[in-house]
Amino acid sequence: MEMGKGRGAGGSRQGLGRRGVAPTKCVCPQCGYETEKTRGVPCRTIRCPKCSIPLVGK
Ligand SMILES: [Zn+2]
């Protein structure tokens, strides 16, 4: 009655691959400037208008 209990349990990782953790905002690590994240556009490609450094996902 313990079919596949040993190996199959931790096999499905696909549930964790979701985008639930994806950032919704981009923030400047230096001054705290925030802007809404554009979907499909990485935060690091956006620069802070004040500091001219790449933003990071939040
Ligand atoms: Zn800044």
N, CA, C, O and the ligand as a Tripos MOL2 file, in Angstrom:
@<TRIPOS>MOLECULE
protein
  233   231    59     0     0
PROTEIN
NO_CHARGES

@<TRIPOS>ATOM
      1 N           0.8040   -1.2290    0.0000 N.3       1 MET1
      2 CA          0.0000    0.0000    0.0000 C.3       1 MET1
      3 C           0.8400    1.2840    0.0000 C.2       1 MET1
      4 O           0.3400    2.3850    0.2290 O.2       1 MET1
      5 N           2.1000    1.0990   -0.2590 N.am      2 GLU2
      6 CA          2.9380    2.3060   -0.2520 C.3       2 GLU2
      7 C           3.5800    2.5230   -1.6150 C.2       2 GLU2
      8 O           4.7940    2.6740   -1.7530 O.2       2 GLU2
      9 N           2.7370    2.5290   -2.5760 N.am      3 MET3
     10 CA          3.2510    2.6610   -3.9280 C.3       3 MET3
     11 C           3.8760    4.0290   -4.1790 C.2       3 MET3
     12 O           3.2420    5.0650   -3.9810 O.2       3 MET3
     13 N           5.1020    4.0110   -4.6090 N.am      4 GLY4
     14 CA          5.7450    5.2560   -5.0070 C.3       4 GLY4
     15 C           5.9310    6.2570   -3.8850 C.2       4 GLY4
     16 O           6.1060    7.4490   -4.1370 O.2       4 GLY4
     17 N           5.8950    5.8010   -2.6950 N.am      5 LYS5
     18 CA          5.9800    6.7670   -1.6100 C.3       5 LYS5
     19 C           7.4170    7.2650   -1.4010 C.2       5 LYS5
     20 O           7.6540    8.3850   -0.9490 O.2       5 LYS5
     21 N           8.3330    6.4120   -1.7390 N.am      6 GLY6
     22 CA          9.7160    6.7790   -1.5030 C.3       6 GLY6
     23 C          10.2760    7.7930   -2.4930 C.2       6 GLY6
     24 O          10.9990    8.7130   -2.1100 O.2       6 GLY6
     25 N           9.9450    7.6210   -3.7410 N.am      7 ARG7
     26 CA         10.5920    8.4710   -4.7440 C.3       7 ARG7
     27 C           9.6950    9.5610   -5.3130 C.2       7 ARG7
     28 O          10.1790   10.6230   -5.7040 O.2       7 ARG7
     29 N           8.4390    9.3130   -5.3600 N.am      8 GLY8
     30 CA          7.5730   10.2430   -6.0810 C.3       8 GLY8
     31 C           7.1850   11.4820   -5.2920 C.2       8 GLY8
     32 O           6.6910   12.4560   -5.8620 O.2       8 GLY8
     33 N           7.4030   11.4510   -4.0000 N.am      9 ALA9
     34 CA          6.8850   12.5280   -3.1570 C.3       9 ALA9
     35 C           7.4300   13.9050   -3.5340 C.2       9 ALA9
     36 O           6.6620   14.8350   -3.7840 O.2       9 ALA9
     37 N           8.7280   14.0280   -3.5720 N.am     10 GLY10
     38 CA          9.2880   15.3530   -3.8170 C.3      10 GLY10
     39 C           9.5790   15.6300   -5.2730 C.2      10 GLY10
     40 O          10.3570   16.5250   -5.6020 O.2      10 GLY10
     41 N           8.9630   14.8750   -6.1280 N.am     11 GLY11
     42 CA          9.3140   14.9650   -7.5320 C.3      11 GLY11
     43 C           8.7000   16.1400   -8.2710 C.2      11 GLY11
     44 O           9.2920   16.6510   -9.2210 O.2      11 GLY11
     45 N           7.5360   16.5690   -7.8550 N.am     12 SER12
     46 CA          6.8620   17.6080   -8.6190 C.3      12 SER12
     47 C           7.2610   18.9950   -8.1600 C.2      12 SER12
     48 O           6.7890   19.4800   -7.1310 O.2      12 SER12
     49 N           8.1030   19.6110   -8.9020 N.am     13 ARG13
     50 CA          8.5570   20.9540   -8.5510 C.3      13 ARG13
     51 C           7.8110   22.0250   -9.3290 C.2      13 ARG13
     52 O           8.0270   23.2170   -9.1090 O.2      13 ARG13
     53 N           6.9760   21.6300  -10.1950 N.am     14 GLN14
     54 CA          6.3880   22.6060  -11.1030 C.3      14 GLN14
     55 C           5.4840   23.5970  -10.3860 C.2      14 GLN14
     56 O           5.2900   24.7200  -10.8500 O.2      14 GLN14
     57 N           4.9510   23.1910   -9.2880 N.am     15 GLY15
     58 CA          4.1020   24.1080   -8.5400 C.3      15 GLY15
     59 C           4.8710   25.3120   -8.0160 C.2      15 GLY15
     60 O           4.3080   26.3950   -7.8600 O.2      15 GLY15
     61 N           6.1560   25.1210   -7.7440 N.am     16 LEU16
     62 CA          6.9620   26.2100   -7.2070 C.3      16 LEU16
     63 C           7.4720   27.1420   -8.2980 C.2      16 LEU16
     64 O           7.9850   28.2270   -8.0240 O.2      16 LEU16
     65 N           7.3210   26.7020   -9.5150 N.am     17 GLY17
     66 CA          7.8510   27.4970  -10.6020 C.3      17 GLY17
     67 C           6.9310   28.6360  -11.0170 C.2      17 GLY17
     68 O           7.1770   29.3000  -12.0240 O.2      17 GLY17
     69 N           5.9130   28.8540  -10.2750 N.am     18 ARG18
     70 CA          4.9600   29.9010  -10.6290 C.3      18 ARG18
     71 C           5.5400   31.2940  -10.4700 C.2      18 ARG18
     72 O           6.6510   31.4730   -9.9690 O.2      18 ARG18
     73 N           4.7850   32.2470  -10.8940 N.am     19 ARG19
     74 CA          5.2670   33.6200  -10.8400 C.3      19 ARG19
     75 C           4.7100   34.3740   -9.6440 C.2      19 ARG19
     76 O           4.6710   35.6050   -9.6370 O.2      19 ARG19
     77 N           4.2930   33.6540   -8.6670 N.am     20 GLY20
     78 CA          3.7360   34.3230   -7.4940 C.3      20 GLY20
     79 C           4.7420   35.1950   -6.7700 C.2      20 GLY20
     80 O           4.3690   36.1080   -6.0330 O.2      20 GLY20
     81 N           6.0020   34.9150   -6.9790 N.am     21 VAL21
     82 CA          7.0280   35.6590   -6.2670 C.3      21 VAL21
     83 C           7.5480   36.8290   -7.1010 C.2      21 VAL21
     84 O           8.3640   37.6250   -6.6370 O.2      21 VAL21
     85 N           7.0730   36.9150   -8.3090 N.am     22 ALA22
     86 CA          7.5640   37.9740   -9.1920 C.3      22 ALA22
     87 C           7.2710   39.3550   -8.6110 C.2      22 ALA22
     88 O           6.1870   39.5960   -8.0790 O.2      22 ALA22
     89 N           8.2300   40.2450   -8.7150 N.am     23 PRO23
     90 CA          8.0430   41.5850   -8.1680 C.3      23 PRO23
     91 C           7.0040   42.3660   -8.9490 C.2      23 PRO23
     92 O           6.8540   42.1830  -10.1570 O.2      23 PRO23
     93 N           6.2910   43.2310   -8.2600 N.am     24 THR24
     94 CA          5.2780   44.0520   -8.9170 C.3      24 THR24
     95 C           5.7480   45.4880   -9.0350 C.2      24 THR24
     96 O           5.1320   46.3100   -9.7140 O.2      24 THR24
     97 N           6.8530   45.7730   -8.3620 N.am     25 LYS25
     98 CA          7.3930   47.1240   -8.4290 C.3      25 LYS25
     99 C           8.8940   47.0630   -8.6060 C.2      25 LYS25
    100 O           9.5430   46.0690   -8.2800 O.2      25 LYS25
    101 N           9.4170   48.1300   -9.1200 N.am     26 CYS26
    102 CA         10.8570   48.2630   -9.2070 C.3      26 CYS26
    103 C          11.2540   49.4210   -8.2980 C.2      26 CYS26
    104 O          10.6200   50.4760   -8.2940 O.2      26 CYS26
    105 N          12.2890   49.2060   -7.5510 N.am     27 VAL27
    106 CA         12.6890   50.2160   -6.5830 C.3      27 VAL27
    107 C          14.1800   50.5120   -6.7000 C.2      27 VAL27
    108 O          14.9850   49.6260   -6.9900 O.2      27 VAL27
    109 N          14.5230   51.7520   -6.4730 N.am     28 CYS28
    110 CA         15.9260   52.1370   -6.4900 C.3      28 CYS28
    111 C          16.5530   51.7760   -5.1400 C.2      28 CYS28
    112 O          16.0660   52.2010   -4.0920 O.2      28 CYS28
    113 N          17.6160   51.0020   -5.1690 N.am     29 PRO29
    114 CA         18.2400   50.5710   -3.9240 C.3      29 PRO29
    115 C          18.9380   51.7190   -3.1960 C.2      29 PRO29
    116 O          19.3160   51.5930   -2.0310 O.2      29 PRO29
    117 N          19.0970   52.8030   -3.8800 N.am     30 GLN30
    118 CA         19.8380   53.9060   -3.2810 C.3      30 GLN30
    119 C          18.9240   54.9490   -2.6390 C.2      30 GLN30
    120 O          19.1050   55.3070   -1.4750 O.2      30 GLN30
    121 N          17.9360   55.4360   -3.4060 N.am     31 CYS31
    122 CA         17.1080   56.5180   -2.8750 C.3      31 CYS31
    123 C          15.6990   56.0510   -2.5450 C.2      31 CYS31
    124 O          14.9350   56.7810   -1.9140 O.2      31 CYS31
    125 N          15.3500   54.8460   -2.9630 N.am     32 GLY32
    126 CA         14.0340   54.3330   -2.6300 C.3      32 GLY32
    127 C          12.9620   54.6930   -3.6440 C.2      32 GLY32
    128 O          11.7810   54.4380   -3.4100 O.2      32 GLY32
    129 N          13.3460   55.2710   -4.7420 N.am     33 TYR33
    130 CA         12.3880   55.5960   -5.7990 C.3      33 TYR33
    131 C          11.6860   54.3350   -6.2650 C.2      33 TYR33
    132 O          12.3180   53.3070   -6.5080 O.2      33 TYR33
    133 N          10.3640   54.4310   -6.3870 N.am     34 GLU34
    134 CA          9.5980   53.2670   -6.8120 C.3      34 GLU34
    135 C           8.8310   53.5630   -8.0840 C.2      34 GLU34
    136 O           8.3780   54.6840   -8.3140 O.2      34 GLU34
    137 N           8.6990   52.5610   -8.8840 N.am     35 THR35
    138 CA          7.8440   52.6690  -10.0600 C.3      35 THR35
    139 C           7.2020   51.3190  -10.3080 C.2      35 THR35
    140 O           7.7360   50.2770   -9.9250 O.2      35 THR35
    141 N           6.0640   51.3540  -10.9450 N.am     36 GLU36
    142 CA          5.4070   50.0820  -11.2260 C.3      36 GLU36
    143 C           6.1940   49.3000  -12.2430 C.2      36 GLU36
    144 O           6.7170   49.8400  -13.2180 O.2      36 GLU36
    145 N           6.2620   48.0170  -11.9880 N.am     37 LYS37
    146 CA          7.0080   47.1630  -12.8920 C.3      37 LYS37
    147 C           6.1880   46.8940  -14.1460 C.2      37 LYS37
    148 O           5.0040   46.5630  -14.0810 O.2      37 LYS37
    149 N           6.8390   47.0420  -15.2690 N.am     38 THR38
    150 CA          6.2020   46.6790  -16.5230 C.3      38 THR38
    151 C           6.4240   45.1980  -16.7790 C.2      38 THR38
    152 O           7.5510   44.7050  -16.7580 O.2      38 THR38
    153 N           5.3510   44.5210  -17.0150 N.am     39 ARG39
    154 CA          5.4450   43.0830  -17.2010 C.3      39 ARG39
    155 C           6.3260   42.7440  -18.4040 C.2      39 ARG39
    156 O           6.1500   43.2880  -19.4940 O.2      39 ARG39
    157 N           7.2490   41.8620  -18.1880 N.am     40 GLY40
    158 CA          8.1300   41.4500  -19.2660 C.3      40 GLY40
    159 C           9.3720   42.3250  -19.3800 C.2      40 GLY40
    160 O          10.2810   42.0400  -20.1600 O.2      40 GLY40
    161 N           9.3960   43.3940  -18.5900 N.am     41 VAL41
    162 CA         10.5570   44.2690  -18.6090 C.3      41 VAL41
    163 C          11.2900   44.1640  -17.2700 C.2      41 VAL41
    164 O          10.7710   44.6050  -16.2450 O.2      41 VAL41
    165 N          12.4770   43.5910  -17.2720 N.am     42 PRO42
    166 CA         13.2170   43.4470  -16.0200 C.3      42 PRO42
    167 C          13.5250   44.8010  -15.3910 C.2      42 PRO42
    168 O          13.8170   45.7740  -16.0860 O.2      42 PRO42
    169 N          13.4550   44.8420  -14.0700 N.am     43 CYS43
    170 CA         13.7000   46.0980  -13.3680 C.3      43 CYS43
    171 C          15.0920   46.6430  -13.6630 C.2      43 CYS43
    172 O          15.3000   47.8550  -13.7230 O.2      43 CYS43
    173 N          16.0160   45.7510  -13.8430 N.am     44 ARG44
    174 CA         17.3970   46.1970  -14.0170 C.3      44 ARG44
    175 C          17.6140   46.9610  -15.3120 C.2      44 ARG44
    176 O          18.6470   47.5990  -15.5140 O.2      44 ARG44
    177 N          16.6100   46.8810  -16.1910 N.am     45 THR45
    178 CA         16.7340   47.6400  -17.4320 C.3      45 THR45
    179 C          16.1800   49.0540  -17.2770 C.2      45 THR45
    180 O          16.3130   49.8940  -18.1660 O.2      45 THR45
    181 N          15.5610   49.2910  -16.1290 N.am     46 ILE46
    182 CA         15.0330   50.6190  -15.8490 C.3      46 ILE46
    183 C          15.9900   51.3340  -14.9000 C.2      46 ILE46
    184 O          16.4940   50.7460  -13.9430 O.2      46 ILE46
    185 N          16.2260   52.5930  -15.1800 N.am     47 ARG47
    186 CA         17.1500   53.3180  -14.3210 C.3      47 ARG47
    187 C          16.4210   54.3700  -13.5030 C.2      47 ARG47
    188 O          15.4360   54.9610  -13.9460 O.2      47 ARG47
    189 N          16.9210   54.5810  -12.3240 N.am     48 CYS48
    190 CA         16.3660   55.6150  -11.4630 C.3      48 CYS48
    191 C          16.6220   56.9780  -12.1040 C.2      48 CYS48
    192 O          17.7470   57.2780  -12.5050 O.2      48 CYS48
    193 N          15.5860   57.7960  -12.1970 N.am     49 PRO49
    194 CA         15.7370   59.1160  -12.8180 C.3      49 PRO49
    195 C          16.6370   60.0320  -12.0040 C.2      49 PRO49
    196 O          17.1650   61.0140  -12.5240 O.2      49 PRO49
    197 N          16.8080   59.7170  -10.7490 N.am     50 LYS50
    198 CA         17.6410   60.5590   -9.8890 C.3      50 LYS50
    199 C          19.0820   60.0670   -9.8400 C.2      50 LYS50
    200 O          20.0300   60.8400   -9.9820 O.2      50 LYS50
    201 N          19.2200   58.7680   -9.6360 N.am     51 CYS51
    202 CA         20.5560   58.2220   -9.4000 C.3      51 CYS51
    203 C          21.1830   57.6180  -10.6640 C.2      51 CYS51
    204 O          22.3870   57.3680  -10.7180 O.2      51 CYS51
    205 N          20.3580   57.3960  -11.6520 N.am     52 SER52
    206 CA         20.8450   56.7820  -12.9000 C.3      52 SER52
    207 C          21.4640   55.4210  -12.6760 C.2      52 SER52
    208 O          22.4000   55.0260  -13.3710 O.2      52 SER52
    209 N          20.9320   54.7070  -11.6970 N.am     53 ILE53
    210 CA         21.3780   53.3330  -11.4890 C.3      53 ILE53
    211 C          20.2040   52.3980  -11.7220 C.2      53 ILE53
    212 O          19.0540   52.8170  -11.5920 O.2      53 ILE53
    213 N          20.4650   51.1490  -12.0610 N.am     54 PRO54
    214 CA         19.3830   50.2020  -12.3420 C.3      54 PRO54
    215 C          18.5250   49.9430  -11.1070 C.2      54 PRO54
    216 O          19.0270   49.8360   -9.9880 O.2      54 PRO54
    217 N          17.2330   49.8460  -11.3400 N.am     55 LEU55
    218 CA         16.3220   49.5110  -10.2600 C.3      55 LEU55
    219 C          16.3480   48.0140   -9.9890 C.2      55 LEU55
    220 O          16.8400   47.2250  -10.7960 O.2      55 LEU55
    221 N          15.8140   47.6470   -8.8470 N.am     56 VAL56
    222 CA         15.7370   46.2290   -8.5090 C.3      56 VAL56
    223 C          14.2880   45.8630   -8.2260 C.2      56 VAL56
    224 O          13.4860   46.7120   -7.8360 O.2      56 VAL56
    225 N          13.9690   44.6170   -8.4230 N.am     57 GLY57
    226 CA         12.6090   44.1530   -8.2140 C.3      57 GLY57
    227 C          12.2410   44.1530   -6.7430 C.2      57 GLY57
    228 O          13.0800   43.9300   -5.8710 O.2      57 GLY57
    229 N          10.9630   44.4100   -6.4870 N.am     58 LYS58
    230 CA         10.5150   44.4380   -5.0980 C.3      58 LYS58
    231 C           9.3760   43.4770   -4.9020 C.2      58 LYS58
    232 O           8.8570   43.3540   -3.7920 O.2      58 LYS58
    233 ZN         17.5540   56.5260   -6.9760 Zn       59 ZN59
@<TRIPOS>BOND
     1     1     2 1
     2     2     3 1
     3     3     4 2
     4     3     5 am
     5     5     6 1
     6     6     7 1
     7     7     8 2
     8     7     9 am
     9     9    10 1
    10    10    11 1
    11    11    12 2
    12    11    13 am
    13    13    14 1
    14    14    15 1
    15    15    16 2
    16    15    17 am
    17    17    18 1
    18    18    19 1
    19    19    20 2
    20    19    21 am
    21    21    22 1
    22    22    23 1
    23    23    24 2
    24    23    25 am
    25    25    26 1
    26    26    27 1
    27    27    28 2
    28    27    29 am
    29    29    30 1
    30    30    31 1
    31    31    32 2
    32    31    33 am
    33    33    34 1
    34    34    35 1
    35    35    36 2
    36    35    37 am
    37    37    38 1
    38    38    39 1
    39    39    40 2
    40    39    41 am
    41    41    42 1
    42    42    43 1
    43    43    44 2
    44    43    45 am
    45    45    46 1
    46    46    47 1
    47    47    48 2
    48    47    49 am
    49    49    50 1
    50    50    51 1
    51    51    52 2
    52    51    53 am
    53    53    54 1
    54    54    55 1
    55    55    56 2
    56    55    57 am
    57    57    58 1
    58    58    59 1
    59    59    60 2
    60    59    61 am
    61    61    62 1
    62    62    63 1
    63    63    64 2
    64    63    65 am
    65    65    66 1
    66    66    67 1
    67    67    68 2
    68    67    69 am
    69    69    70 1
    70    70    71 1
    71    71    72 2
    72    71    73 am
    73    73    74 1
    74    74    75 1
    75    75    76 2
    76    75    77 am
    77    77    78 1
    78    78    79 1
    79    79    80 2
    80    79    81 am
    81    81    82 1
    82    82    83 1
    83    83    84 2
    84    83    85 am
    85    85    86 1
    86    86    87 1
    87    87    88 2
    88    87    89 am
    89    89    90 1
    90    90    91 1
    91    91    92 2
    92    91    93 am
    93    93    94 1
    94    94    95 1
    95    95    96 2
    96    95    97 am
    97    97    98 1
    98    98    99 1
    99    99   100 2
   100    99   101 am
   101   101   102 1
   102   102   103 1
   103   103   104 2
   104   103   105 am
   105   105   106 1
   106   106   107 1
   107   107   108 2
   108   107   109 am
   109   109   110 1
   110   110   111 1
   111   111   112 2
   112   111   113 am
   113   113   114 1
   114   114   115 1
   115   115   116 2
   116   115   117 am
   117   117   118 1
   118   118   119 1
   119   119   120 2
   120   119   121 am
   121   121   122 1
   122   122   123 1
   123   123   124 2
   124   123   125 am
   125   125   126 1
   126   126   127 1
   127   127   128 2
   128   127   129 am
   129   129   130 1
   130   130   131 1
   131   131   132 2
   132   131   133 am
   133   133   134 1
   134   134   135 1
   135   135   136 2
   136   135   137 am
   137   137   138 1
   138   138   139 1
   139   139   140 2
   140   139   141 am
   141   141   142 1
   142   142   143 1
   143   143   144 2
   144   143   145 am
   145   145   146 1
   146   146   147 1
   147   147   148 2
   148   147   149 am
   149   149   150 1
   150   150   151 1
   151   151   152 2
   152   151   153 am
   153   153   154 1
   154   154   155 1
   155   155   156 2
   156   155   157 am
   157   157   158 1
   158   158   159 1
   159   159   160 2
   160   159   161 am
   161   161   162 1
   162   162   163 1
   163   163   164 2
   164   163   165 am
   165   165   166 1
   166   166   167 1
   167   167   168 2
   168   167   169 am
   169   169   170 1
   170   170   171 1
   171   171   172 2
   172   171   173 am
   173   173   174 1
   174   174   175 1
   175   175   176 2
   176   175   177 am
   177   177   178 1
   178   178   179 1
   179   179   180 2
   180   179   181 am
   181   181   182 1
   182   182   183 1
   183   183   184 2
   184   183   185 am
   185   185   186 1
   186   186   187 1
   187   187   188 2
   188   187   189 am
   189   189   190 1
   190   190   191 1
   191   191   192 2
   192   191   193 am
   193   193   194 1
   194   194   195 1
   195   195   196 2
   196   195   197 am
   197   197   198 1
   198   198   199 1
   199   199   200 2
   200   199   201 am
   201   201   202 1
   202   202   203 1
   203   203   204 2
   204   203   205 am
   205   205   206 1
   206   206   207 1
   207   207   208 2
   208   207   209 am
   209   209   210 1
   210   210   211 1
   211   211   212 2
   212   211   213 am
   213   213   214 1
   214   214   215 1
   215   215   216 2
   216   215   217 am
   217   217   218 1
   218   218   219 1
   219   219   220 2
   220   219   221 am
   221   221   222 1
   222   222   223 1
   223   223   224 2
   224   223   225 am
   225   225   226 1
   226   226   227 1
   227   227   228 2
   228   227   229 am
   229   229   230 1
   230   230   231 1
   231   231   232 2
@<TRIPOS>SUBSTRUCTURE
     1 MET1         2 RESIDUE 1 A MET
     2 GLU2         6 RESIDUE 1 A GLU
     3 MET3        10 RESIDUE 1 A MET
     4 GLY4        14 RESIDUE 1 A GLY
     5 LYS5        18 RESIDUE 1 A LYS
     6 GLY6        22 RESIDUE 1 A GLY
     7 ARG7        26 RESIDUE 1 A ARG
     8 GLY8        30 RESIDUE 1 A GLY
     9 ALA9        34 RESIDUE 1 A ALA
    10 GLY10       38 RESIDUE 1 A GLY
    11 GLY11       42 RESIDUE 1 A GLY
    12 SER12       46 RESIDUE 1 A SER
    13 ARG13       50 RESIDUE 1 A ARG
    14 GLN14       54 RESIDUE 1 A GLN
    15 GLY15       58 RESIDUE 1 A GLY
    16 LEU16       62 RESIDUE 1 A LEU
    17 GLY17       66 RESIDUE 1 A GLY
    18 ARG18       70 RESIDUE 1 A ARG
    19 ARG19       74 RESIDUE 1 A ARG
    20 GLY20       78 RESIDUE 1 A GLY
    21 VAL21       82 RESIDUE 1 A VAL
    22 ALA22       86 RESIDUE 1 A ALA
    23 PRO23       90 RESIDUE 1 A PRO
    24 THR24       94 RESIDUE 1 A THR
    25 LYS25       98 RESIDUE 1 A LYS
    26 CYS26      102 RESIDUE 1 A CYS
    27 VAL27      106 RESIDUE 1 A VAL
    28 CYS28      110 RESIDUE 1 A CYS
    29 PRO29      114 RESIDUE 1 A PRO
    30 GLN30      118 RESIDUE 1 A GLN
    31 CYS31      122 RESIDUE 1 A CYS
    32 GLY32      126 RESIDUE 1 A GLY
    33 TYR33      130 RESIDUE 1 A TYR
    34 GLU34      134 RESIDUE 1 A GLU
    35 THR35      138 RESIDUE 1 A THR
    36 GLU36      142 RESIDUE 1 A GLU
    37 LYS37      146 RESIDUE 1 A LYS
    38 THR38      150 RESIDUE 1 A THR
    39 ARG39      154 RESIDUE 1 A ARG
    40 GLY40      158 RESIDUE 1 A GLY
    41 VAL41      162 RESIDUE 1 A VAL
    42 PRO42      166 RESIDUE 1 A PRO
    43 CYS43      170 RESIDUE 1 A CYS
    44 ARG44      174 RESIDUE 1 A ARG
    45 THR45      178 RESIDUE 1 A THR
    46 ILE46      182 RESIDUE 1 A ILE
    47 ARG47      186 RESIDUE 1 A ARG
    48 CYS48      190 RESIDUE 1 A CYS
    49 PRO49      194 RESIDUE 1 A PRO
    50 LYS50      198 RESIDUE 1 A LYS
    51 CYS51      202 RESIDUE 1 A CYS
    52 SER52      206 RESIDUE 1 A SER
    53 ILE53      210 RESIDUE 1 A ILE
    54 PRO54      214 RESIDUE 1 A PRO
    55 LEU55      218 RESIDUE 1 A LEU
    56 VAL56      222 RESIDUE 1 A VAL
    57 GLY57      226 RESIDUE 1 A GLY
    58 LYS58      230 RESIDUE 1 A LYS
    59 ZN59       233 GROUP 0 **** ****
